[in-house]
Amino acid sequence: MTLAALNSPVGLNESQLSIVGRQRLEGELHVNGAKNSALVLMAASVLSCDSIRLRNMPDLTDIGTMAKILISLGVGFHLEGSSAVLRSDGLTRHDPSYDLTRKLRASFFLIGPLLARHGVAKVPLPGGCRIGSRPVREHNKGLQAMGVRISIEGGVVSAEVQGNHGRLQGCSIDLDCPSVGATETLMMAATLAEGETVLRNAAQEPEVVDLAGLLKAMGARIHGAGSSTIRISGVRKLHGADYAVIPDRIEAATFLIAAAATRSRLHVTPMEPNHLNAVLAKLEEVGCSVNPQGQGITVTTPGQLRGCDLRTQPFPGFPTDLQAPFMALLTTVQGTSFVTETIFENRLQHVAELQRMGAQIRTCGNVAILEGVPMLSGVAVTGTDLRAAAAMVIAGLAADGVTHVAGLEHLDRGYARLEERLQAVGARISRIGATRPALLAA
Ligand code: UD1
């Protein structure tokens, strides 16, 4: 080991971002395809034997993990630039391994397409994660209503369609909560079921609408995606399709929030402003100027920023995935802010890290109460989950001095080459240690 390695804040196997804060950002940031859409669209490709071409795929470790899971089941997968071509005519297995699925909760969503295609699936329970317990009760309950017998043993959900020649049966399902994953799982299952399925209290997230877009392009009959009631009339077979993933609203908003936190001017494109109304309203409430321009949004900070209250909600409310990044912004605005997390029970872990940078935050249950301070100070911090890691980067960009952000295995799940893109708009940010794994090498 060299002296430099001994002095480095980085362990031998761990990479970090080093950020020299307080640089003004200026320019344009390009938004990649949405991770949460891309993952479920990949799962949906299993519903057809024909080729599915997905354009605008983000280059993320989560996408690489999902590709590996699909390949292990017999799905053909190859990349052509930023497009992925998937072909499931060779789908032979219905039992993804725990080794792969434990890395990616969204892999559980495969249970719907596998049951629709083969009438049988064995998928490990995804388990909880750092932000909460993340049950899949609603997914299983809906599948049971469609004629599936489910047993859970040794942490694995074994599911088999009963009777009806192995074909799922359309039915009426009332979700207890508008779960995004349950809505997507059941929507995919219902496309090949016999008869009509009505999903009530469905999630209305843009990613659900995007999934319906692909499924319709494959020949599915779906009405109402984006509202709380979705009707799916089952068909016998789905065909191939060529489909572009929507821009990532969470990535777009992360960039807009970074512009506000550094009191900068950034143009973020392409994006769909209607996917982010609740966030854009909060940026305006704290004093940012938010202007639609072309296919994107320009954010500027004309004067002093002030605190606001926010509460995470299912779409179209303020997204839980942006609670941590927005909190990083609120640490340095004038006055008091109340941030209430209502979706996940353990999603305030970034508070302790922000406090280490000098943020004044108290928590009471699921509420964080912030008193803005003039400036954060750069220290070594850890991103404890994907969006907490993004919050640490935003805090580091705004802070005085040098911030080292660890936990990049989380960050790389959802943001492709973040440091290179931020460098291009003036940030002094670099990666120390191992370089980020390329797609499929995760
Ligand atoms: C998806 C997103 C994730 C986002 C979350 C909420 C993907 C890959 N991930 O996760 O980034 O943070 O939506 O917007 O799309 N619940 C139950 N029972 C269930 C299922 C869920 O009580 O059976 C509860 C959860 O505990 C949580 C809430 O519903 O409180 C939302 O979870 P859900 O919408 O299912 O999240 P995911 O689909 O896992």
Residues whose N, C-alpha, C, O or C-beta is under 5 A from the ligand:
A	BS01	UD1	N36 A106 R134 P135 V136 R137 E138 H139 C177 P178 S179 V180 G181 A182 T320 D321 I343 F344
